[in-house]
């Protein structure tokens, strides 16, 4: 499902114009990105949690050159669905 599909679905189910729904979806995504960029988690009760996790430094191998490469510690965004969400998907 794409962002456009989500906008169509919400617009159809709520009766709100697609342009308004698109603005809300874009605003939501911008707010989540902004919050995660500041290392703040986003908690949506009944849906899940967007978190920032820190990946530890690790050693990897470049097979073509037969060398080792150090991958430094870095942060990655993650999503953890709530229990209700998990049970619906199963």
Buried (B, 14 or more C-beta within 10 A) or exposed (E): EEEEEEBBEBBEEEEEEEEEBBEEBEEEEEEBEEBBEEEEBBEBEEEBBBBBEEEEEEEEEEEEEEEEEEEEEEEEBEEEBBEEBEEEEE
